[in-house]
Amino acid sequence: MSHTEGLDARIGKDWISIEHSVSMEEIQGLEIVTEGTDTGQLLVEIIDGAGEKTRTKLVKSNRVAANLRSNRWALSLSGLPIGQIVRIKLRLPKSEKQEAATIHFIY
């Protein structure tokens, strides 16, 4: 398994959109690395070439000990009805400020 160099973005409580065209034939998943958020929710919306949207919510509990938490959020794309990703939208609904994030495609 390998991943791309990454797309940089700044995410927060409002949706941000990242334009990027990639074929799903080779992609197994996404990894989003946030600058400082390791608990709460990360909303991910994937838009394909036909304009169809697939939205998912990634949740990390604050009940996990702080030393065991990670700022890496992973999403498997297997089984999702997506042919080609043309845009990715991200949102941290509880965030008070924007923070840096990097999106990696996992092959």
GROMACS elastic network, one bead per residue, 0.5 to 0.9 nm:
[ bonds ]
;  ai    aj funct       b0    kb
    1    28     6  0.89409   500
    1   106     6  0.69231   500
    1   107     6  0.56929   500
    2   105     6  0.84410   500
    2   106     6  0.58128   500
    2   107     6  0.52973   500
    3     6     6  0.79722   500
    3    30     6  0.87428   500
    3    31     6  0.86314   500
    3   104     6  0.60056   500
    3   105     6  0.53643   500
    3   107     6  0.56589   500
    4     7     6  0.84918   500
    4   103     6  0.86512   500
    4   104     6  0.54436   500
    4   105     6  0.54952   500
    4   106     6  0.68414   500
    4   107     6  0.80494   500
    5   102     6  0.89792   500
    5   103     6  0.86398   500
    5   104     6  0.66328   500
    5   105     6  0.84170   500
    6    32     6  0.89428   500
    6   102     6  0.56960   500
    6   103     6  0.51401   500
    6   105     6  0.72534   500
    7    18     6  0.83490   500
    7    20     6  0.89093   500
    7   101     6  0.82398   500
    7   102     6  0.53677   500
    7   103     6  0.50146   500
    7   104     6  0.66137   500
    8   100     6  0.72324   500
    8   101     6  0.58687   500
    8   103     6  0.65018   500
    9    16     6  0.81879   500
    9    17     6  0.88805   500
    9    18     6  0.76965   500
    9    99     6  0.82632   500
    9   100     6  0.58724   500
    9   101     6  0.52731   500
    9   102     6  0.61910   500
    9   103     6  0.78569   500
   10    16     6  0.77423   500
   10    98     6  0.58577   500
   10    99     6  0.52014   500
   10   101     6  0.58100   500
   10   102     6  0.85308   500
   11    14     6  0.75057   500
   11    15     6  0.75000   500
   11    16     6  0.63359   500
   11    34     6  0.84647   500
   11    90     6  0.66421   500
   11    91     6  0.60582   500
   11    92     6  0.66708   500
   11    95     6  0.87572   500
   11    97     6  0.83067   500
   11    98     6  0.51002   500
   11    99     6  0.54753   500
   11   100     6  0.64340   500
   11   101     6  0.66617   500
   12    15     6  0.73108   500
   12    16     6  0.79148   500
   12    90     6  0.81805   500
   12    91     6  0.56768   500
   12    93     6  0.68733   500
   12    94     6  0.80084   500
   12    95     6  0.55142   500
   12    96     6  0.71219   500
   12    97     6  0.58270   500
   12    99     6  0.64420   500
   13    16     6  0.89836   500
   13    91     6  0.56287   500
   13    94     6  0.61249   500
   13    95     6  0.53138   500
   13    96     6  0.68724   500
   13    97     6  0.74364   500
   13    98     6  0.74589   500
   14    90     6  0.82735   500
   14    91     6  0.58539   500
   14    92     6  0.74024   500
   14    93     6  0.70940   500
   14    98     6  0.88919   500
   15    43     6  0.87516   500
   15    89     6  0.61878   500
   15    90     6  0.55716   500
   15    92     6  0.80959   500
   15    93     6  0.86954   500
   16    88     6  0.83090   500
   16    89     6  0.54104   500
   16    90     6  0.55045   500
   16    91     6  0.66054   500
   17    87     6  0.67426   500
   17    88     6  0.58103   500
   17    90     6  0.67251   500
   18    86     6  0.85950   500
   18    87     6  0.55572   500
   18    88     6  0.51723   500
   18    89     6  0.61366   500
   18    90     6  0.82854   500
   19    85     6  0.89071   500
   19    86     6  0.60582   500
   19    88     6  0.65926   500
   19    89     6  0.87265   500
   20    85     6  0.70194   500
   20    86     6  0.51294   500
   20    87     6  0.54558   500
   20    88     6  0.74295   500
   21    48     6  0.88278   500
   21    49     6  0.85697   500
   21    84     6  0.70216   500
   21    85     6  0.54921   500
   21    87     6  0.69519   500
   22    25     6  0.88648   500
   22    26     6  0.89040   500
   22    27     6  0.82889   500
   22    84     6  0.59370   500
   22    85     6  0.53772   500
   22    86     6  0.66800   500
   23    26     6  0.67047   500
   23    27     6  0.71966   500
   23    83     6  0.67731   500
   23    85     6  0.64401   500
   23    86     6  0.88056   500
   24    28     6  0.76742   500
   24    77     6  0.84958   500
   24    82     6  0.69662   500
   24    83     6  0.55801   500
   24    84     6  0.53461   500
   24    85     6  0.68982   500
   25    28     6  0.83739   500
   25    83     6  0.75962   500
   25    84     6  0.82328   500
   26   106     6  0.85696   500
   26   107     6  0.58511   500
   27    30     6  0.81184   500
   27    77     6  0.75207   500
   27    78     6  0.86254   500
   27   105     6  0.64480   500
   27   106     6  0.57952   500
   28    75     6  0.88118   500
   28    76     6  0.61811   500
   28    77     6  0.55736   500
   28    78     6  0.61519   500
   28   105     6  0.76687   500
   28   106     6  0.55593   500
   28   107     6  0.53837   500
   29    74     6  0.72635   500
   29    75     6  0.54675   500
   29    78     6  0.72980   500
   29   104     6  0.84977   500
   29   105     6  0.61014   500
   29   107     6  0.71743   500
   30    73     6  0.81576   500
   30    74     6  0.57774   500
   30    75     6  0.51123   500
   30    76     6  0.65064   500
   30    77     6  0.73555   500
   30   103     6  0.69045   500
   30   104     6  0.56986   500
   30   106     6  0.56414   500
   31    72     6  0.66048   500
   31    73     6  0.55851   500
   31    75     6  0.63692   500
   31    76     6  0.87766   500
   31   102     6  0.81160   500
   31   103     6  0.58340   500
   31   104     6  0.50612   500
   31   105     6  0.65393   500
   31   106     6  0.69955   500
   32    71     6  0.82264   500
   32    72     6  0.58091   500
   32    73     6  0.50369   500
   32    74     6  0.64003   500
   32    75     6  0.83696   500
   32   101     6  0.66999   500
   32   102     6  0.56389   500
   32   104     6  0.62664   500
   32   105     6  0.89020   500
   33    36     6  0.88400   500
   33    37     6  0.88811   500
   33    70     6  0.88777   500
   33    71     6  0.56971   500
   33    73     6  0.61830   500
   33    74     6  0.86673   500
   33   100     6  0.85281   500
   33   101     6  0.54237   500
   33   102     6  0.51885   500
   33   103     6  0.65299   500
   33   104     6  0.81640   500
   34    37     6  0.58478   500
   34    38     6  0.76904   500
   34    71     6  0.54284   500
   34    72     6  0.65891   500
   34    73     6  0.79035   500
   34    99     6  0.71464   500
   34   100     6  0.61550   500
   34   102     6  0.66597   500
   34   103     6  0.88624   500
   35    38     6  0.88165   500
   35    71     6  0.70341   500
   35    99     6  0.59894   500
   35   100     6  0.52309   500
   35   101     6  0.57926   500
   35   102     6  0.84776   500
   36    71     6  0.64471   500
   36    99     6  0.73825   500
   36   100     6  0.83146   500
   36   101     6  0.89675   500
   37    40     6  0.76917   500
   37    70     6  0.83636   500
   37    71     6  0.57869   500
   37    72     6  0.89216   500
   37    92     6  0.87866   500
   37    95     6  0.84977   500
   37    99     6  0.84700   500
   38    60     6  0.69299   500
   38    61     6  0.86258   500
   38    62     6  0.83064   500
   38    66     6  0.88340   500
   38    69     6  0.60714   500
   38    70     6  0.54009   500
   38    72     6  0.75125   500
   38    73     6  0.84557   500
   39    42     6  0.89407   500
   39    59     6  0.72309   500
   39    61     6  0.55974   500
   39    62     6  0.55458   500
   39    64     6  0.88938   500
   39    69     6  0.77384   500
   39    70     6  0.83366   500
   39    71     6  0.79832   500
   40    58     6  0.82915   500
   40    59     6  0.56740   500
   40    60     6  0.52156   500
   40    61     6  0.62994   500
   40    62     6  0.72276   500
   40    92     6  0.80854   500
   40    93     6  0.85900   500
   40    94     6  0.73584   500
   40    95     6  0.89894   500
   41    57     6  0.66126   500
   41    58     6  0.55934   500
   41    60     6  0.64715   500
   41    61     6  0.87974   500
   41    91     6  0.84559   500
   41    92     6  0.61330   500
   41    93     6  0.68191   500
   41    94     6  0.74448   500
   42    56     6  0.85638   500
   42    57     6  0.59180   500
   42    58     6  0.51224   500
   42    59     6  0.65526   500
   42    60     6  0.86304   500
   42    73     6  0.80317   500
   42    90     6  0.71262   500
   42    91     6  0.58749   500
   42    93     6  0.71743   500
   43    55     6  0.72724   500
   43    56     6  0.59895   500
   43    58     6  0.62118   500
   43    59     6  0.86884   500
   43    89     6  0.80675   500
   43    90     6  0.56686   500
   43    91     6  0.51020   500
   43    92     6  0.63931   500
   43    93     6  0.75962   500
   44    54     6  0.82261   500
   44    55     6  0.56776   500
   44    56     6  0.54068   500
   44    57     6  0.62937   500
   44    58     6  0.76997   500
   44    75     6  0.89917   500
   44    88     6  0.71428   500
   44    89     6  0.58168   500
   44    91     6  0.67798   500
   45    53     6  0.65079   500
   45    54     6  0.55536   500
   45    56     6  0.64339   500
   45    57     6  0.87494   500
   45    87     6  0.83460   500
   45    88     6  0.57777   500
   45    90     6  0.64739   500
   45    91     6  0.88150   500
   46    52     6  0.81645   500
   46    53     6  0.56300   500
   46    54     6  0.51805   500
   46    55     6  0.63479   500
   46    56     6  0.86702   500
   46    82     6  0.82623   500
   46    85     6  0.66182   500
   46    86     6  0.79141   500
   46    87     6  0.61258   500
   46    89     6  0.64502   500
   46    90     6  0.89470   500
   47    50     6  0.79610   500
   47    51     6  0.57286   500
   47    52     6  0.55630   500
   47    54     6  0.65229   500
   47    55     6  0.87584   500
   47    82     6  0.81289   500
   47    84     6  0.82071   500
   47    85     6  0.58999   500
   47    86     6  0.59933   500
   47    87     6  0.51825   500
   47    88     6  0.62630   500
   47    89     6  0.81225   500
   48    51     6  0.53295   500
   48    52     6  0.55235   500
   48    53     6  0.67208   500
   48    54     6  0.84297   500
   48    82     6  0.61388   500
   48    83     6  0.64631   500
   48    84     6  0.50934   500
   48    86     6  0.53819   500
   48    87     6  0.69748   500
   48    88     6  0.89968   500
   49    52     6  0.74168   500
   49    82     6  0.87504   500
   49    83     6  0.74189   500
   49    84     6  0.56700   500
   49    85     6  0.64847   500
   49    86     6  0.58281   500
   49    87     6  0.86372   500
   50    53     6  0.89605   500
   50    83     6  0.88491   500
   50    84     6  0.85816   500
   51    86     6  0.85896   500
   52    82     6  0.81998   500
   53    82     6  0.87284   500
   54    80     6  0.79721   500
   54    81     6  0.80690   500
   54    82     6  0.79294   500
   56    75     6  0.88135   500
   58    73     6  0.73104   500
   58    74     6  0.81390   500
   58    75     6  0.78362   500
   59    73     6  0.88008   500
   60    63     6  0.87460   500
   60    64     6  0.84222   500
   60    69     6  0.85589   500
   60    73     6  0.86837   500
   61    64     6  0.61559   500
   62    65     6  0.75351   500
   62    66     6  0.79325   500
   62    69     6  0.85301   500
   63    66     6  0.85102   500
   64    67     6  0.83662   500
   64    68     6  0.66113   500
   64    69     6  0.65626   500
   65    68     6  0.54182   500
   65    69     6  0.66652   500
   66    69     6  0.53872   500
   66    70     6  0.86870   500
   67    70     6  0.84590   500
   69    72     6  0.89339   500
   70    73     6  0.78890   500
   76    79     6  0.84509   500
   76    80     6  0.86082   500
   76   106     6  0.88935   500
   77    80     6  0.55906   500
   77    81     6  0.87210   500
   77    82     6  0.81759   500
   78    81     6  0.85908   500
   79    82     6  0.85137   500
   80    83     6  0.88997   500
   82    85     6  0.70841   500
   85    88     6  0.74106   500
   91    94     6  0.89593   500
   91    95     6  0.87282   500
   92    95     6  0.55090   500
   92    96     6  0.89735   500
   92    98     6  0.86590   500
   93    96     6  0.86099   500
   95    98     6  0.71569   500
   95    99     6  0.87426   500
